Amino acid sequence: MNPFAKIRRDLHQIPEIGFKEFKTQQYLLNYITNLAQERMEIETWRTGIFVKVKGMNPRKTIGYRADIDGLPIKEETGLPFASNHEEYMHACGHDFHMSIGLGLLTYFTENPIDDDLLFIFQPAEEGPGGAEPMLKSETMKKWKPDMILALHIAPEYPVGTIAVKEGLLFANTSELFIDLRGKGGHAAYPHETNDMVIAACSLVGQLQTIVSRNVNPLDSAVITVGKITGGTVQNIIAETARLEGTIRTLNPESMVKVKSRIKALVDGIQVGYECLAEIDYGAMYHQVYNEERLTREFMEFTERSTAVRLHQCTEAMTGEDFGYMLKEIPGFMFWLGVSSEYGLHHAKLSPDEKAIELAIDHLTDYITFKGSEA
């Protein structure tokens, strides 16, 4: 077994949610501190890690970012190395991202290039968002790279595929939480209450009209309500209800428009159902926008490879807080094919580990190429 596939399996067993990645951070630090330290500097930030590898004749710094958190999903893969944290799972491939990052770090500590390298192991990508505050940290200000790259596994693409495009890759995203409070009471006396289950159901239907009637048909947006809670038992009319969802748009202006319409509809629910309502947009992620020149150069480099094949993809409504880093630092993100029957955030996601070695080999070649530029 490839040693970094073994590392992936170790990490897969200890998924932890945002800013609680204590075991994960310690595992990473144990591995990193056992590498050659002559050219390395390590600094921690909350549950994240910065690792700088000094170049032989540095003119710039190249960054690689790997996210490290898991998801609150009960794993159903049946794998012998399934999660030991029963209610949590690496269902978005961050175990792959970390393993590839460690593979790159290992190679470049043994084979230094001219330029400096900065490896960023970032917490809380799934929420509440670690990229933006990590970007503002003193360590990042001190070691800020001149270019940065990252990858994300893609279950729908076969192993050996690298999918990427110039410009917009991932959407602007925002969480959505709406709390409704009315007046509860006995199920036999509905006329004496303000039923928040009814209000919530009405609001869900109204929210779906925003995309169909308020967003330009040539643009794209998504409003998904993924969870509704309300009431206590079957014979008590619900005094409260909560909607939890997500908003995704392909441009920032549409996000503003969508949120304006959500507020208007929620204000109408307060009047129509004689209740109180609060909106919380939670974590908001900036779009992932790949810098054209660097992305085109990476695509041309990939096309020359005999080990992987390039696929020019279209933009996706996926969200990624790496967008904040790309907002400040030129760079790109790409999809790495992993051939899984089940998709991201699915309890049975099972990526093909052969993609790990392919990614390490391709990126060591690319970073070596970039690090030797005059």
N, C-alpha and C positions, 0 to 999 in steps of 0.2 A: 504493500500500500504506500502511495505517495505520503511522505511525512506531513504535508500540509493538509491532506485529506484527513489524516489522523487528528491533527489539531482542530480541524473543522468539527469532527465528531465530538471531541472534548467540549468545545464551545457550544455545540448544539445541545448538550445536556444541561447547560446552566443559563438558560435565557433569563434576562432580567429587564424590567421596564425602565423607562427614562429616568436618569439621575439616581437609579438604584442598582447600577451595574457594578456592584462591589466585588463579587466573585470574578466577574469578567475582567474587570480592571486588574485584579491581582493576578489572574492567569496570564494576561498579556504582559504585565510587568515581570513576572517570573521568567517568561520566555525571553523577553527583550534584554533583561539584565544578564542573561547567560550568553549573549552574543558578545563578540569582540567590542570593547568599549573605547578603543583608542580614538576613534573619530566620532564618537557618539555623545550627544547630550540628551538628557531625558527630563521633562518637566510634566507634572500632572496638573490637570485643571478639573476640579470636581471629580467626576468619575471618568473623565477623559484623559488622554495621554498625548503629549507632543514628543516626537523623537526627531532630533536633527542629526543628520549624517554629514559630516564636513567633507567637502570635495577636495581634490588635489590642487586645483587652480580655479577657484570659484569666480564666476562672473554673474551668476544668477542662482536663484533657488527654485527648485521644482517641487511642488507639493502633491502628495497623494492622500486622499481622505477615505477612511473606512468608517462606517457607522457601526455601533456595537450593541444596540439595545434590541430586545425581543418584543413580543406582542402578548397581550392577555388572551391567548387562545389555548384551549386544551388540545394537545397534539393527538392525532389519530392515525399516524403513519404506521404504527406497529413495528418500527425499526428497533433493532437491539440497542441503539444509542439514542433512543428517544429522550425527550426532556425529563430530567429528574425533578423539575419544578412543575408540579402537576397542572397548574392553571396557566402556564406560560409556554411559549414556543418561539423558536426562530422561524417564523412563517413568512419572512420577507427577505431571507437570504443574507442577513447580516453576519451569520457565521461564515459564509463564503467570503464576504467582503473582508472580514478580519483575517481569515486564513491567507487570502491572496496578499493582503497588506504585509503580513508577517513574512511571507515568501519573498516579496520584493525587498523588504528590510534586510532579511538574512543575506540575500544575494549582494546587495550593495555595501553591507559592512565588510564582506569578503572581497568585493570587487569595486572599490571606490571609483567614481568618475570625476571629471573635472569640477562639475557644479555641485553645490550643496543640495541636499534633499531634506524635505520636511514631511514626516509621516504623521498624520492626524487621525487618532482613533477617537471618534466623536460620539458622545452619548446622546440619547433622547431624540433621535431622528423621528421616531413614531409619535412623539409628543412628550413634553410640551414644546420641544424644539431646542436642540443644542447648538446648531450651527451659528445662529446669529449671536448669542452671547459668547460663544467660544471665539468668534471672529473679533469680538471687542476685548478679549483678554489681553493682559500685558504680554504674555508669551507670544501670542499671535502678532501683536504689534512689533515685538522684537525680532521675530523670525518670519515675518510675513513673506510668503513665496511670491515669485514673479509670475508664475503660472501654476495652475492646479488642475488635477484630473481625478475622476472617480468613476466607478462602474456600478451597475445594478444588475442583478441576475434577471433573466427573462425566461420564464418557463415555456413560453410559446415558441421560442426559437431553438433549433437543434444545437447540440454541443458543437463548437467550432465556428459558431456565428458571432460576429460582432456587428451590432446594429446601432447606427448613429446618424445624425443629420446636423447640418449647420443651423444656427438660430434656435428658435423655440423647440425644446424637446419635451418638457413637462409643464403642466398648467400652474397657474396661481391657485392656491387652495386656502380654505379657511374652515375651521371647525364651526359647528352651529349647535347651540344649546338654547332651547326655549322652555322656560318654566311658566306654567299657568296656575293661578290660584283662584278658585271660586268659592262656593259654599256647599259643603257636603251635607249628607243627611240620609234618612231611611229610604230604601229603594221604593217603598210604597207611597212616598210623598214627594215625587220629583218636582212638583210645582213649588215646593218650599226650598228648592236648592238651585245652584248653578253648577251643572254637571261638566267637569273638565275633561272627561273622556269624550263627550260629544264635541266640545270645543277643540280638543286636540285633533280629532278625526276630520273636522271641518278644515282646520288649518293645514293639515297635510295635503288635502286636495287642492286648496288654494295655492300652496307653495309650488305645486307642479305647473301652475299656469304661468309662472314667471318666465321659465325658459321658453314655453311655447308662444307667449304673447308679449313679452317685454324685452327679449333678447333678439338682436338681429339674426334672422335665419341663416345668414352667411357667416355668423360668428358661432362659437360653441360655448355652452355652459352646462353644468350639471348641478342639480340640487337633489341630494339623496337623504331621506330620513331613514336611518338604519335601526333606530331603537325608539320605542314609545313605552313609557311607564306611567301608570296612573291608578289611583284607588288602592284599597286594602283587601276587601273581600267582596264576594259576589252580591251581597244584599245591602251594600252601603254605596251611595252615590259618591263618586270621586270628587274630593275637594281640590286635589292637585293633579297635575299631569306634567310630564317632561318629555320633550322631543329632543333627540340627539341625532345629528347628521353632519353632512359635509357639503361644502360649496366648491366648485371647480370652474375656472374660466380661463380662456386662452389669452386674455389681455386684462391688464389692471383696471381699465375703464369699465369693463363689463362687471368686474367684481363690485365696484362702487355702485353701479346701477342695480345689481341683484340685491345687495344689502339694503339699498334704499327701498326697494319694493317689499323686501321681507319686513322691514319696519312698518311700512304702510299697512300691510296685511295683518300684522300682529296688533297694530293700533285698532284696526277694525274689529278684530276678535275681542279685544277688551270692551269695546262698545257693544257689540252684538251679543256677547255672552255674559256681560256684566261681571267681568273678572279682571284680575291684575296679571300682567305678563312682564317677563324680563328676558332679554336676549343677551347671550354671551357668545362671542365669536371665538373664544379659546385661542388655540395656536393658529397662526396664519403664516403660510409659506410663500415666498417669492417664487416666480416662475424660474425654471431651469432654462437658461439661454446660453447655448454654446457659442463661444467666440468663433467667428467665421474662419479666420486665417488658421488658427491652431487646429480647429476641427477638420478643416479641409486637408491640412498637412497630415494629420493622424489618419484620415481616410485614405490618402494616397499611400502612406506607409503601410497600412493594413492591406491594401490591394496588392502590394508586392509580396505579401506573405504567402507561403505555401501551406502553412499549418492552420490558418484560420481564413474565413471568407467574410467579406464585407457585405452588409445589407444596408441600403439607404432606407431608413424607416421614416414614418410620418410622426408628427407630434402626438403625445398621449395626454389624457386627462389625469394622469398620475401626479401626485404631489411629492416633493422632495425638498427638504430644507437646505440641501447643497446649493440651491438657487441663491441663497444669501451670500455664499462664498463666491459664486460666479458673478454676482452683482458687483463685488469689490475686486476680484482677481480674475484676469483672463484665464480661460480654460474650457473644459468640456466634461460631459458625462456620457457614457455609452452603455448600451444594453449588452449583457453577456449571455448568450444562449446556454440553457442548462437542461433542456429536454424533459420537462416535468408534465405529467398528465394533468396535474392540479396546479392552479394558479397562485399568485401572490395572496397572502393573508388567508390561505385555505389550510384547514387542519391536517390535510393529507399531502401538502406540498413536499416533494421529495426530489430535489435537484440532483442531476448527475454529477458526481464528483470529478469526473474526467475534465470538466471545465476549469477546475482550479489550476491544474498544472499548465493547461493551455494559456490561461490568463496570465499566470506568472511569467511564462516564457515570452509571451508577446509583449507584455509591458516592460520586462527587463530590457528587451531589445529596443523598444521605443524610447524608454527613459535614457538608455545608454546613448542612443542616437541624438536625443535632445541635449543631453549633458555634454556632448562633445562638439557642439556647434561653436563656431568662432564668434 
